[in-house]
Amino acid sequence: MSCTRGRRGSRGGGRGRGGGRGQITPFVANHSSPNSDEDGDDEPNEQPQQTNVNMDASCSRTMELHPDTLWFDDSDVTRAITLSFQQYFNEPWRNWTETDKDTRQQWFNLFKRSFTWRPELEALVRRSFAIKAAKRLKDMHYDLTTKRGVCPIWMPEDVYEQLLKRCEEDEAFKKRSEQAKKNKRGGSLSNKLEPGHCQGSVSTNEYAKRMAKENGGILPKAADVYLRTHSKEEPGKGKQLVGSKAKQVMGEYDKKMAEYKDKGIDKDPNEVYFEAVGGRKKGLIPGLGSAGDLYYEKPSSRADKSSNTYTPSLLSQLSARLEQSQQQHESERAEWERQRAEWERERLEVEKERYQKEQAQQEEVRKISEYLVEMQKTMQGYSQMFS
């Protein structure tokens, strides 16, 4: 069996015409002991109970992780984290806090089978992995206990039953779940559940990157990303915002932008969006999720996780400078085009005058030639008459 190892941009599946992303194929982990693969080098000896994951570690393709290319907002990376859970899930873990240290390490070891990174990025990768894994584990728990209603083939049945039992018996969890349902419906379960966004499974980070690529590498405005991920095409109406929350956010943003414009204040649109949504809440920017870190500096402490102080991120500042540079370049290019058009106009005027003079001269020569011909005829007539 042949093995393929590559980096982003040279994957087996590719993203070119006729092909999609190559799937990540990590190996099958041992469900019996969380320390069986602690160093990430030994192969497991047993198959997990009730799993359809049947992959060979020796042929798992590795890709390099780097914040500037392939990172934790990419669907390949997220899928690898999910597969790590599915290969080792022998306890009813509901969230990252409840998960023991050895299990977290086991999941990270499984994840390392699919990706590589430079040694200096180790701490950043671990931290980013923990953040993404915590969110994925929470989402998986909701999906398993609320949506599916059936044990997945990769999870032992007794573990699945324990998950459901804990949800039924945990009064605090049930209370939080009930309150969350009400919050999503505006405070009452009788209200209609409005859609939160229109981006599907694509992360906001990925949307921002795609929009930046479409815009020549310039990071789109925060409000533009929000608008793209919270609106959809409706027949005969064009792009329409979904839900009252999205309409409220964009309405507040447009209102503030108009106010600053009327006052003659040149305000950074990203700062206006920050004001419109009320700053950070629990470490995130409403409507942007983790993509908020592309635009706003990350909080340095827990006290800053809910802050109304606007501080642009380094990436946002660099993108703004790039945009200014491109605008200046476009302005200079437009000025050069204007001057070139002016020179061309003057050249055409000179050519026109020269052509008109040549035409006038040719007309004068023609008239003189005609006059000479007439004179010659007249002289010939006189000559015949006298002879």
Protein Blocks (a to p, Z undefined) as FASTA:
>chain_A
ZZddddehiafkopaehiacdddddddddfkbmklmmnomaccfbdcehiabdcdfklcc
cddddfklccfkbfklmmmmmmmmmmoccbccfbfklpcfklmmmmmmmmmmmpccdfkl
mmmmmmmmmmmmmmmmmmmmmmmmmmnopacfkbcfklmmmmmmmmmmmmmlmmmmmmmm
mmmnoopakbccddfbfnljacfklmmmmmmmmnoopacdfklmmmmmmcccdehklpad
ehjklmmmmmmmmmmmmmmmmnopacdfklmmmmmnopaeehiaehklmmlmmmpccdfb
fklmpccbdcddfklmmmmmmmmmmmmmmmmmmmmmmmmmmmmmmmmmmmmmmmmmmmmm
mmmmmmmmmmmmmmmmmmmmmmmmmZZ
